[in-house]
Amino acid sequence: MKETPEARSRIMRAVKDRDTAPELIVRRLAHRMGYRFRLCRKDLPGRPDVVFPRLRKVIFVHGCFWHGHDCTRGARVPKQNRAYWLKKVANNRVRDRKNLEKLATLGWKSLVVWECATRNEHDLNGQVSRFLAK
């Protein structure tokens, strides 16, 4: 069954940009570790998802598709309007890299957690705890 452009548009509009399931997993994990944080500081480059002001550290929780991760989910490209999606994801990657560089210049340390990494909570726990403990 072929999807209409209107249906695809409705689906894409429904994608959340805040409080996503992977983001909530990371936030709960950091909270259980005893860390307190702020959400989506608009004054920082890239509006990090989780901000630890006292530590000057931030965590971005990236969706594999939207940010072009090299996993299977991130490597998928919609068949409709393929050129648009390839360009969009490439632009997102460039923007992400610039934001990480700006944060480093401002003295902030950053961690990018990929959506697919949130499925293995044991590994994620180690990754986040190592990052926050440094």
NORMOMO-V705823 format. One record per run of one state. SS is the DSSP state (@ for helix, = for strand, . for the rest). FROM is the first residue (numbers start at 0). TO is the last residue. If there is no record, write none. Layout:
ss: <SS,SS>
from: <FROM,FROM>
to: <TO,TO>
//
This chain:
ss: <.,@,.,@,.,=,.,=,.,=,.,@,.,@,.,@,.,=,@,.,@,.>
from: <0,4,13,20,32,37,39,49,52,56,62,63,67,71,75,81,105,108,114,119,120,133>
to: <3,12,19,31,36,38,48,51,55,61,62,66,70,74,80,104,107,113,118,119,132,133>
//
